[in-house]
Amino acid sequence: MIENSILKINQSGKKANVFELTFPSLQLVEIAIHVGFDAIHLDGEHGTFSETDVDNICRVANGFGKSVTARVPDNSPHQINLYLDRGIQGIIGPHINSKDEAQKLVDACIFPPSGHRSWGGGRGTEFNDDKKINEIYDGKLNFSKWSNTNMLVIAQIESKKAFENIDEILSVKGLTGITGGPNDFAASLGFPGDPDNTIRLESTKKVELKARESQKVVLDDILNKLSIMDLMHYNARDFISNKS
C-alpha cells in the first residue's frame, strides 16, 4: 500500500486536487495523474463500477503513487469491504443520518482495535503477504494502525434528519469528517430542485462550522474536486459557444 496522497498533500499545508470519475476509464486515470491531479475519486453511488473496475483503477493509480477514494453504493460493511480490499483509501458514506450509522461506517472502514474492518487478501492488506507485512510494517497490528491513519472516513450529510443529529454524528471517534449533498439536502428541507435556497445554504454553513469546532474535517477544506462530468459539460459548452 501507499501513503494516502491526499493526506500527504495536506501535511504540506495545501489542498489536494482530486479527479472524480463516474465510470471506469484507466486512460482517464492515467491522463489525470499525468496532468497533475493528486488522487482519484470514484462515485460508486451514482456511477457504474464493478469490483474489478475498482481493482484496476487502484492498480494504475497506486502504481503512480496516487490514492483512490470512493463514495460507496451503500453503507453495508460487505460493500465497503469489497472497495477497501481493492485498495481504496477513503470512503464517503452516503446518507448518514444518525450517530449509529456514522459509527457503523467507521467500524467498517477501520481495522481493530479501533474498528471492525474485516481482514482480506487483496491489495488493501498487501495481499495478506506475511513476509512483506512483517518486513515493512513489523506485523499485522502495526500494518492495521498504519492503514487506519491513512484512511479517510467521511459521512455525507444530506438530510434534515442528519442536520438535526449532527452533534451526535460528529461525536463518533474515528470519523474523519463530513461532506454535503446540496440537492438531496434541499429536497429534505422542503425545497426540491433548489439547492441554492438560502435555508439550505445556511444549514450547510452551520453543519460545517460544527464540524470544524469538533476538530472534524470538512471535505472541501482539504481537497478540490473536478468531476469528469463537469469537465465534459463546461468544455462542450465553451466549444459550442466559440464555434457559434
C-alpha positions as CSV (number, residue, x, y, z in Angstrom):
1,M,0.0,0.0,0.0
2,I,1.0,3.6,-0.5
3,E,0.8,6.6,1.8
4,N,-2.5,8.4,1.4
5,S,-1.6,11.0,-1.3
6,I,-4.4,13.4,-0.2
7,L,-3.2,13.5,3.4
8,K,0.3,13.8,2.2
9,I,-0.5,17.0,0.3
10,N,-2.5,18.3,3.3
11,Q,0.6,17.9,5.5
12,S,2.3,20.4,3.3
13,G,-0.4,22.9,4.0
14,K,-2.1,22.5,0.7
15,K,-5.4,21.2,-0.7
16,A,-5.2,18.1,-2.8
17,N,-6.5,18.2,-6.4
18,V,-8.8,15.2,-7.0
19,F,-10.2,13.9,-10.2
20,E,-13.7,12.3,-10.0
21,L,-14.9,9.5,-12.3
22,T,-18.5,8.2,-12.6
23,F,-17.5,5.4,-15.0
24,P,-14.4,3.3,-15.3
25,S,-11.6,4.5,-17.6
26,L,-8.0,3.6,-17.0
27,Q,-6.9,6.0,-19.7
28,L,-8.6,8.9,-17.9
29,V,-6.9,7.9,-14.6
30,E,-3.5,7.9,-16.3
31,I,-4.2,11.3,-18.0
32,A,-5.5,12.9,-14.8
33,I,-2.3,11.9,-13.0
34,H,-0.2,12.9,-15.9
35,V,-1.6,16.5,-15.8
36,G,-1.0,16.8,-12.1
37,F,-4.0,15.5,-10.1
38,D,-3.1,14.2,-6.6
39,A,-5.7,11.5,-6.3
40,I,-8.7,9.8,-8.0
41,H,-12.2,9.6,-6.6
42,L,-14.9,7.2,-7.7
43,D,-18.6,8.0,-7.4
44,G,-19.9,4.5,-6.7
45,E,-23.3,5.6,-5.6
46,H,-24.3,7.2,-8.9
47,G,-21.6,5.7,-11.1
48,T,-21.0,2.3,-12.7
49,F,-18.1,0.5,-11.1
50,S,-17.7,-3.2,-10.6
51,E,-15.2,-4.5,-8.1
52,T,-12.9,-5.4,-11.0
53,D,-13.1,-1.8,-12.2
54,V,-12.2,-0.6,-8.7
55,D,-9.3,-3.1,-8.5
56,N,-7.9,-2.0,-11.9
57,I,-8.2,1.8,-11.1
58,C,-6.5,1.3,-7.8
59,R,-3.7,-0.7,-9.5
60,V,-3.0,2.0,-12.1
61,A,-3.3,5.0,-9.6
62,N,-1.3,3.3,-6.9
63,G,1.4,2.5,-9.5
64,F,1.8,6.3,-9.9
65,G,1.8,6.8,-6.1
66,K,-1.7,8.2,-6.1
67,S,-4.5,7.2,-3.8
68,V,-8.1,6.3,-4.8
69,T,-11.2,7.2,-2.7
70,A,-14.8,6.4,-3.3
71,R,-18.4,7.1,-2.4
72,V,-19.8,3.7,-2.0
73,P,-23.1,2.5,-3.5
74,D,-24.4,1.7,0.0
75,N,-23.0,1.7,3.6
76,S,-23.1,-2.0,4.3
77,P,-19.9,-3.4,5.7
78,H,-19.8,-6.0,2.9
79,Q,-19.9,-3.4,0.2
80,I,-17.4,-1.2,1.9
81,N,-15.1,-4.1,2.4
82,L,-15.2,-5.0,-1.3
83,Y,-13.9,-1.5,-2.1
84,L,-11.3,-1.4,0.7
85,D,-9.9,-4.8,-0.3
86,R,-9.1,-3.4,-3.7
87,G,-7.0,-0.6,-2.2
88,I,-9.4,2.3,-1.6
89,Q,-8.0,4.7,1.0
90,G,-11.0,6.9,1.6
91,I,-14.7,6.2,1.9
92,I,-17.6,8.6,1.7
93,G,-20.7,7.0,3.2
94,P,-23.9,8.5,1.6
95,H,-27.0,9.3,3.6
96,I,-25.5,9.2,7.1
97,N,-28.4,10.3,9.3
98,S,-27.5,9.2,12.8
99,K,-24.7,8.5,15.3
100,D,-25.4,4.8,14.9
101,E,-25.0,5.0,11.1
102,A,-21.8,7.0,11.5
103,Q,-20.4,4.5,14.0
104,K,-21.2,1.6,11.6
105,L,-19.4,3.5,8.8
106,V,-16.3,3.9,10.9
107,D,-16.4,0.3,12.1
108,A,-16.5,-0.9,8.5
109,C,-13.5,1.3,7.5
110,I,-11.1,0.9,10.4
111,F,-9.2,-2.2,11.5
112,P,-9.4,-3.4,15.1
113,P,-8.8,-2.5,17.8
114,S,-10.3,0.9,16.7
115,G,-12.9,-0.6,14.4
116,H,-14.3,-3.8,12.9
117,R,-12.9,-3.8,9.4
118,S,-12.5,-7.4,8.1
119,W,-9.1,-8.5,7.1
120,G,-9.0,-9.6,3.4
121,G,-6.5,-10.9,0.9
122,G,-6.4,-8.1,-1.6
123,R,-4.3,-5.0,-2.3
124,G,-5.8,-3.4,0.8
125,T,-3.9,-5.8,3.0
126,E,-0.8,-6.3,0.9
127,F,-2.4,-9.4,-0.5
128,N,-2.0,-10.9,3.0
129,D,1.7,-11.3,2.3
130,D,3.0,-12.1,5.8
131,K,6.6,-11.7,4.7
132,K,6.2,-8.2,3.3
133,I,3.9,-7.1,6.2
134,N,6.5,-8.3,8.7
135,E,9.4,-6.7,6.9
136,I,7.8,-3.3,6.2
137,Y,5.3,-2.9,9.0
138,D,6.6,-5.2,11.7
139,G,3.5,-7.3,11.8
140,K,-0.2,-7.1,11.0
141,L,-1.1,-5.0,14.1
142,N,1.3,-2.2,13.0
143,F,0.0,-2.5,9.4
144,S,-3.5,-2.1,10.7
145,K,-2.6,1.0,12.6
146,W,-0.8,2.4,9.6
147,S,-3.7,1.7,7.4
148,N,-6.1,3.4,9.8
149,T,-4.1,6.6,9.8
150,N,-4.1,6.6,6.0
151,M,-7.9,6.1,5.8
152,L,-10.4,8.9,5.2
153,V,-13.9,8.2,6.7
154,I,-16.4,10.8,5.6
155,A,-20.1,11.0,6.4
156,Q,-22.3,12.6,3.8
157,I,-24.8,14.9,5.5
158,E,-27.7,15.4,3.1
159,S,-30.9,15.3,5.0
160,K,-32.9,17.2,7.6
161,K,-32.6,14.3,10.0
162,A,-28.8,14.3,9.6
163,F,-28.8,18.1,10.3
164,E,-30.8,17.5,13.5
165,N,-28.4,14.8,14.6
166,I,-25.2,16.5,13.6
167,D,-23.8,16.9,17.1
168,E,-24.1,13.1,17.8
169,I,-22.7,12.2,14.3
170,L,-19.7,14.4,14.9
171,S,-19.1,12.8,18.3
172,V,-18.1,9.5,16.7
173,K,-14.5,8.7,17.3
174,G,-12.7,7.7,14.1
175,L,-14.9,9.7,11.8
176,T,-12.6,11.9,9.8
177,G,-15.2,14.4,8.8
178,I,-18.2,15.3,6.6
179,T,-19.2,16.4,3.2
180,G,-22.5,17.6,1.8
181,G,-25.2,16.7,-0.7
182,P,-26.9,20.0,-1.6
183,N,-29.6,18.6,-3.9
184,D,-30.8,15.9,-1.5
185,F,-30.4,18.2,1.5
186,A,-32.5,20.9,-0.2
187,A,-35.2,18.4,-1.1
188,S,-35.3,17.0,2.5
189,L,-35.7,20.6,3.8
190,G,-38.7,21.1,1.6
191,F,-37.0,22.8,-1.4
192,P,-36.7,20.1,-4.1
193,G,-34.8,21.3,-7.2
194,D,-33.5,24.4,-5.3
195,P,-30.0,23.5,-3.8
196,D,-29.2,27.3,-3.7
197,N,-32.1,28.0,-1.4
198,T,-31.0,30.3,1.5
199,I,-32.2,27.9,4.2
200,R,-30.2,25.1,2.7
201,L,-27.1,27.2,2.3
202,E,-27.3,28.5,5.9
203,S,-28.0,25.0,7.2
204,T,-24.9,23.7,5.4
205,K,-22.8,26.5,6.9
206,K,-24.0,25.6,10.4
207,V,-23.1,21.9,9.8
208,E,-19.6,22.8,8.5
209,L,-19.0,25.2,11.4
210,K,-19.9,22.5,13.9
211,A,-17.6,20.1,12.2
212,R,-14.6,22.4,12.4
213,E,-15.4,23.2,16.0
214,S,-15.4,19.4,16.7
215,Q,-12.0,19.1,15.0
216,K,-13.5,17.1,12.2
217,V,-12.6,17.7,8.5
218,V,-14.9,19.4,6.1
219,L,-14.0,17.7,2.8
220,D,-13.9,20.9,0.8
221,D,-11.3,22.2,3.2
222,I,-8.8,19.5,2.3
223,L,-9.3,19.0,-1.4
224,N,-10.5,20.4,-4.7
225,K,-12.5,18.0,-6.8
226,L,-13.2,18.1,-10.5
227,S,-15.7,15.7,-11.9
228,I,-15.3,14.2,-15.4
229,M,-19.0,15.2,-15.9
230,D,-18.2,18.9,-15.0
231,L,-15.2,18.8,-17.4
232,M,-17.2,17.4,-20.3
233,H,-20.1,19.8,-19.6
234,Y,-18.2,23.0,-19.4
235,N,-15.7,22.3,-22.2
236,A,-18.5,21.2,-24.5
237,R,-20.4,24.4,-23.8
238,D,-17.3,26.5,-24.3
239,F,-16.5,24.7,-27.6
240,I,-20.1,25.2,-28.9
241,S,-20.1,28.8,-27.8
242,N,-16.8,29.5,-29.5
243,K,-17.9,27.8,-32.8
244,S,-21.2,29.7,-32.9
